[in-house]
Structure formats: structure tokens, C-alpha cells
């Protein structure tokens, strides 16, 4: 018999994604909690119409704290956390339906993710297998309390070769726009006390481009691989450059 598990999603103006995301979760979840940070596009009404429990937390607390806020409202120990632009693939659904998660003896299950640009998937430039931490026991694991790119911290885990689909970017402009996350990451870096030198933005930005384009074979993905790698480099550059800017301005 399938184990009872809960679903968790955080949202902000995800009307174009939320229904498909929640219906995907419904394949394996008995209840779903949505933590919204002030949507104005109908996301909340759509989520409620799909039967989700919606919590509104505004202002946004940060990626990790916002997700953690929803955990006490989840009814079951095992939680499946998705982003609104993610969907479960059939092999993931079959795995959850046929696995006694408690019997695994771990707190966290890591699974593979296929990342898309529009309707295009590439296994290159770090886009696959891209293991992500989405399925976990909320009594023994939690999200890292960071503003951007949180992950689940757990003492024990296992990796399983089943899949989540991630509609990462609608197109190239959307990919570039998402370099905005570098600003959030830069705040944590600026506050960390780590030494940052004037050459670090170029060094880290150049290395990020080289790692994704050459080492992770982005060049095999044509223009998609080049654009992905450039955006990774720009994001890393901006992270260090803005952290320096924040320190010099005394704003951290």
C-alpha cells in the first residue's frame, strides 16, 4: 500500500504553473500545502480550487524559511517539496507508490531532474542528472535557512534514478532575468565574513563559465549550452561583484 505523504510548494505569481504542479503532486500526495508570498495573479484561488491548504506569508522570508514555515501544516512525516515549475515523471510516481520510505533507513531521497529551456532538454552544461533533494522526513530534516537556493539538510540520504521535470526557463530572456538570484546570494556572501578581493568577480565568473561550457560539456548543446554557460558565469560574477559593493557601501 502506498505511504501517505504531503506535498509542499512555495509560490509568487505562479498562475501559469500552479495547477499543473499541484495535479502532478496529487498523483502521490494526500495533502498539499502552498506557502504564498503575496500573489496578485490568481495563484491563491487556483491552488485552493485544487484542494491545497494555502498559507500567505508576506513579506517573503527567504527560500529556506518560507518553505520551513509550511512544514508544520503538512499532515504526514514524509514531504515532497516541488517548485511550481516542476512536475513528477512517471518513474518517480511509480517509485513513491511502490516504496516503503520508512524502510529505507534514511531521512532524505535525492532524485534526478531534467531541466528544460522552453521545450528543449539538454543533458549538458550541468543540466543532467542534476540530483535534487525533494523527498524527506520532516521530523528529521529541514531546509537550510538561506534566502536563495535552499536545500534540505539531512543526516542520511540515498540517491534514486527517478525523475522530476523542471521547466527552468521559458526562453533566453527568462534565463538572463533569473540572474537576479545572484543579488540574493550576494547578501549572504557579503555577510559571511569571507574575504572578497577585487579580482574575485572575474575569477569566479570566468571559472563558472569554463566549468559549465567545457568541463560539463555545454559546448555539445550548441547555442543552448553557450547561453546557459554564459548565464552561469554572469550570475557568479554578479554574486561577488555585488557582495563587494554591499561591503563598500556599509549596507551589510
Wavefront OBJ file of the C-alpha trace (Angstrom):
o trace
v 0.000 0.000 0.000
v 1.252 3.491 -0.874
v 2.560 5.528 2.042
v 0.756 8.741 2.968
v 2.911 11.765 2.155
v 2.412 15.530 1.993
v 3.223 17.973 -0.788
v 4.758 21.422 -0.313
v 5.134 24.307 -2.777
v 6.093 27.976 -2.380
v 4.636 30.492 -4.814
v 4.607 34.070 -6.020
v 2.508 34.802 -9.117
v 2.616 31.245 -10.452
v -0.852 31.124 -12.042
v 0.703 29.757 -15.247
v 2.292 26.848 -13.353
v 0.436 26.067 -10.165
v -2.432 23.904 -11.459
v -0.159 21.509 -13.364
v 2.248 21.380 -10.428
v -0.468 20.526 -7.894
v -2.076 17.926 -10.155
v 1.322 16.321 -10.558
v 1.745 16.184 -6.769
v -1.754 14.755 -6.368
v -0.537 11.566 -8.036
v 1.312 10.664 -4.813
v 0.356 13.193 -2.118
v -2.586 13.008 0.280
v -2.436 16.690 1.227
v -0.645 19.706 -0.221
v 0.456 22.927 1.467
v 1.157 26.058 -0.588
v 3.054 28.937 1.032
v 2.399 32.071 -0.996
v 4.220 35.375 -0.620
v 1.588 37.756 -1.944
v 0.487 36.650 -5.400
v -1.750 39.034 -7.343
v -2.407 36.875 -10.417
v -4.927 34.374 -9.045
v -2.400 31.813 -7.842
v -4.037 31.522 -4.417
v -7.545 30.938 -5.788
v -6.254 28.348 -8.244
v -4.353 26.498 -5.502
v -7.390 26.475 -3.224
v -9.575 25.228 -6.082
v -7.157 22.300 -6.440
v -7.662 21.458 -2.766
v -4.395 22.802 -1.395
v -4.054 24.413 2.022
v -2.749 27.931 1.336
v -0.701 29.961 3.808
v 0.077 33.572 2.907
v 3.398 34.796 4.258
v 4.272 38.324 3.213
v 6.930 39.628 3.163
v 8.926 36.772 1.682
v 11.149 35.304 4.394
v 13.678 33.756 2.057
v 13.718 30.480 0.154
v 14.524 28.251 3.137
v 12.450 29.951 5.879
v 9.433 30.309 3.578
v 9.396 26.558 2.927
v 10.050 25.676 6.568
v 7.001 27.717 7.527
v 4.787 25.249 5.694
v 6.165 22.074 7.259
v 4.090 22.141 10.487
v 0.933 22.315 8.337
v 1.859 19.133 6.487
v -0.099 16.185 7.847
v 2.443 13.451 7.230
v 6.053 12.760 8.155
v 7.291 12.376 4.584
v 7.112 15.541 2.487
v 7.595 16.026 -1.245
v 8.704 19.591 -1.947
v 8.405 20.889 -5.508
v 8.928 24.254 -7.133
v 5.895 25.487 -9.058
v 7.686 24.912 -12.372
v 8.440 21.255 -11.589
v 6.454 18.104 -12.385
v 6.782 14.456 -11.386
v 7.670 11.998 -14.131
v 6.050 8.524 -14.306
v 9.110 6.721 -12.890
v 9.085 8.997 -9.820
v 5.376 8.393 -9.271
v 5.829 4.628 -9.576
v 8.752 4.700 -7.136
v 6.788 6.541 -4.451
v 3.720 4.340 -4.890
v 5.742 1.161 -4.517
v 8.281 2.095 -1.840
v 8.070 1.930 1.925
v 10.036 5.102 2.601
v 10.414 4.366 6.307
v 12.065 1.044 5.476
v 14.834 2.813 3.520
v 16.513 3.817 6.786
v 17.290 7.337 5.527
v 15.906 10.827 6.104
v 16.141 12.067 2.519
v 15.723 10.703 -1.014
v 17.589 12.537 -3.793
v 16.264 12.173 -7.331
v 17.265 13.261 -10.808
v 15.907 16.340 -12.555
v 15.599 17.101 -16.258
v 15.921 20.838 -16.917
v 14.234 22.445 -19.916
v 14.615 25.675 -21.867
v 11.158 26.053 -23.360
v 10.500 22.559 -24.718
v 14.187 21.724 -25.165
v 16.049 19.343 -22.851
v 19.819 19.020 -22.796
v 21.918 16.673 -20.667
v 24.861 19.081 -20.952
v 26.140 22.193 -19.111
v 25.266 20.688 -15.728
v 21.609 20.218 -16.645
v 21.501 16.453 -16.032
v 21.358 14.322 -13.940
v 21.171 17.323 -11.542
v 20.248 15.417 -8.367
v 17.875 17.402 -6.148
v 16.685 16.937 -2.561
v 12.911 16.905 -2.747
v 11.558 13.949 -0.718
v 12.327 13.887 3.000
v 11.119 13.144 6.526
v 10.192 16.494 8.055
v 10.776 15.236 11.598
v 14.427 14.504 10.830
v 15.327 17.034 8.132
v 14.673 20.672 7.246
v 15.564 23.361 4.736
v 18.750 25.356 5.098
v 17.786 28.873 6.318
v 19.087 30.813 3.306
v 17.498 33.498 1.132
v 18.101 31.743 -2.210
v 18.720 28.187 -3.414
v 17.915 26.366 -0.210
v 18.316 22.614 0.026
v 17.216 20.001 2.527
v 19.746 19.235 5.233
v 19.561 15.655 6.491
v 21.867 13.261 8.304
v 21.282 10.333 5.946
v 20.200 10.106 2.326
v 20.031 7.894 -0.735
v 20.061 8.653 -4.458
v 17.448 7.135 -6.751
v 17.493 7.358 -10.555
v 13.911 8.584 -10.973
v 12.961 11.929 -12.412
v 11.409 15.348 -11.956
v 10.825 17.617 -14.947
v 11.896 21.220 -14.394
v 10.740 23.929 -16.789
v 13.711 26.049 -15.793
v 13.467 28.816 -18.364
v 10.768 29.857 -20.821
v 13.376 31.294 -23.210
v 16.760 33.053 -23.251
v 15.492 36.386 -21.864
v 13.917 34.479 -18.967
v 17.251 32.742 -18.366
v 19.040 36.092 -18.206
v 16.351 37.594 -15.976
v 16.899 34.823 -13.457
v 20.431 36.052 -12.892
v 18.571 38.217 -10.335
v 19.120 35.404 -7.827
v 22.755 36.489 -7.739
v 21.615 39.552 -5.787
v 20.106 37.373 -3.053
v 23.183 35.157 -2.928
v 25.461 38.173 -2.730
v 23.812 39.333 0.504
v 24.702 36.071 2.229
v 28.226 36.220 0.847
v 28.687 39.820 1.988
v 27.546 38.930 5.500
v 29.632 35.764 5.704
v 32.912 37.424 6.678
v 34.662 35.616 3.812
v 37.423 37.667 2.217
v 36.498 39.033 -1.194
v 39.086 40.672 -3.409
v 38.501 42.932 -6.442
v 39.578 40.180 -8.836
v 37.151 37.605 -7.398
v 34.146 38.558 -9.580
v 36.096 37.974 -12.802
v 37.824 34.877 -11.407
v 34.639 33.180 -10.213
v 32.615 34.310 -13.203
v 35.203 33.023 -15.656
v 35.557 29.725 -13.816
v 31.773 29.193 -13.728
v 31.599 29.734 -17.498
v 34.530 27.396 -18.162
v 33.186 24.702 -15.830
v 29.769 24.607 -17.487
v 30.873 25.135 -21.092
v 33.970 22.916 -21.152
v 34.084 20.540 -18.181
v 30.310 19.939 -18.139
v 30.239 19.763 -21.955
v 27.983 22.731 -22.575
v 29.626 23.172 -25.986
v 27.837 19.997 -27.108
v 24.472 21.719 -26.629
v 25.054 24.423 -29.231
v 23.517 27.817 -28.535
v 21.609 26.462 -25.511
v 24.854 25.309 -23.904
v 26.645 28.559 -24.669
v 23.801 30.694 -23.300
v 23.472 28.563 -20.165
v 27.204 28.737 -19.523
v 27.316 32.495 -20.069
v 24.440 32.994 -17.629
v 26.169 30.821 -15.034
v 29.274 32.967 -15.457
v 27.328 36.233 -15.255
v 25.481 35.029 -12.152
v 28.710 34.121 -10.381
v 30.319 37.413 -11.423
v 27.373 39.432 -10.114
v 27.293 37.492 -6.845
v 30.863 38.506 -5.981
v 30.683 41.976 -7.514
v 27.532 42.936 -5.620
v 28.875 41.449 -2.378
v 31.883 43.772 -2.716
v 29.540 46.652 -3.489
v 27.465 45.951 -0.369
v 30.535 45.847 1.861
v 31.938 49.060 0.453
v 28.607 50.828 0.960
v 28.323 49.614 4.555
v 24.867 48.131 3.897
v 25.677 44.753 5.481
l 1 2 3 4 5 6 7 8 9 10 11 12 13 14 15 16 17 18 19 20 21 22 23 24 25 26 27 28 29 30 31 32 33 34 35 36 37 38 39 40 41 42 43 44 45 46 47 48 49 50 51 52 53 54 55 56 57 58 59 60 61 62 63 64 65 66 67 68 69 70 71 72 73 74 75 76 77 78 79 80 81 82 83 84 85 86 87 88 89 90 91 92 93 94 95 96 97 98 99 100 101 102 103 104 105 106 107 108 109 110 111 112 113 114 115 116 117 118 119 120 121 122 123 124 125 126 127 128 129 130 131 132 133 134 135 136 137 138 139 140 141 142 143 144 145 146 147 148 149 150 151 152 153 154 155 156 157 158 159 160 161 162 163 164 165 166 167 168 169 170 171 172 173 174 175 176 177 178 179 180 181 182 183 184 185 186 187 188 189 190 191 192 193 194 195 196 197 198 199 200 201 202 203 204 205 206 207 208 209 210 211 212 213 214 215 216 217 218 219 220 221 222 223 224 225 226 227 228 229 230 231 232 233 234 235 236 237 238 239 240 241 242 243 244 245 246 247 248 249 250 251 252
